[in-house]
Every structure is written in structure tokens, then in C-alpha cells.
């Protein structure tokens, strides 16, 4: 075998996915054109009006999962309902985060974390979950976005007191 046959040739392929995302071929890996990011943020902002409808739908699903869990008699059905509660709380957290509803995100994350350790036989845990659900509905109806303000602080206190008292 001659030296020319041993030579390695590197073929640079066009990364069509990067091109669709707005990157130039000569860009460093992972770099996105700021105009593409701005356009994507615009798409998210145009969908913010859907936030309230989606959060309401998920809060209803969350309540339904919780009601099924506390009324369930079969272990598998209760577990399935608690899994639903966990996923609904996580979904609330995610969509609230996407649209900048920090307080709702906070309560969604708090409930999701608590859902991992719920003992359905422990009535104190019922109080903690219900406190989360109640304050989430208040945040929804009052359209509170950030962590600040007296109402937000009062709602956080309610959940903290329920957790401290009943954990």
C-alpha cells in the first residue's frame, strides 16, 4: 500500500439542523444567531395568552388526581393518581417558568417535590397538599407573576406553615 492510499481524507458535511436553527457553517459549535433567539422568544410571547387557559386546565387535572388519590382504595390506583399529581405539579412549574410566573413556578416545584414523599395514609400530608393547591388557585385567580409583594409573601407563609406544622 502506498503512502497516498494511507492518507485520511476528512469530509465536512453540511449540518442541516444547525442551518435550520440559524447557525452559520463557520460558527463555533452550539452558537446560535441572536436574531434566531429573539424570534423564538417572540413566538413564546405570542403564546403567553394561552398560559391562563393551560394553567387552569392543569390545576383542574391536579385537583382531580389528588381527589382520586385520597378516595382511592386500591394501592395501584392511588399510586397512579399520585404519579398524576407529581406530573401535573411539574407541568405547572414548567409552563409558569416559560412565561415568567415565578410564584406559580415556586408552588408547582414545591408540590412536585412533596409529591415524591406523600404518605396517603398520613392526614397531615393531605393538609400540605391541599394548602399547595389552594394557594396555586389564588395565584391563578389573582394573576400574580413574581415572588414579591405582600400577597405573594403571605401565600408562601401559608405553605411553609402547613409544611412545618404537619411534616
Rosetta blueprint (number, residue, H / E / L):
1 X L
2 X L
3 X H
4 X H
5 X H
6 X H
7 X L
8 X L
9 X L
10 X L
11 X L
12 X L
13 X L
14 X L
15 X L
16 X H
17 X H
18 X H
19 X H
20 X H
21 X H
22 X L
23 X L
24 X L
25 X L
26 X L
27 X L
28 X L
29 X L
30 X L
31 X L
32 X L
33 X L
34 X H
35 X H
36 X H
37 X H
38 X H
39 X H
40 X H
41 X H
42 X H
43 X H
44 X H
45 X H
46 X H
47 X L
48 X H
49 X H
50 X H
51 X H
52 X H
53 X H
54 X H
55 X H
56 X H
57 X H
58 X H
59 X H
60 X H
61 X H
62 X H
63 X H
64 X H
65 X H
66 X H
67 X H
68 X H
69 X H
70 X H
71 X H
72 X L
73 X L
74 X L
75 X H
76 X H
77 X H
78 X H
79 X H
80 X H
81 X H
82 X H
83 X H
84 X H
85 X H
86 X H
87 X H
88 X H
89 X H
90 X H
91 X H
92 X H
93 X H
94 X H
95 X H
96 X H
97 X H
98 X H
99 X L
100 X L
101 X L
102 X H
103 X H
104 X H
105 X H
106 X H
107 X H
108 X H
109 X H
110 X H
111 X H
112 X H
113 X H
114 X H
115 X H
116 X L
117 X L
118 X L
119 X L
120 X L
121 X L
122 X L
123 X H
124 X H
125 X H
126 X H
127 X H
128 X H
129 X H
130 X H
131 X H
132 X H
133 X H
134 X H
135 X H
136 X H
137 X H
138 X H
139 X H
140 X H
141 X H
142 X H
143 X L
144 X L
145 X L
146 X L
147 X L
148 X L
149 X L
150 X H
151 X H
152 X H
153 X H
154 X H
155 X H
156 X H
157 X H
158 X H
159 X H
160 X H
161 X H
162 X H
163 X H
164 X H
165 X H
166 X H
167 X L
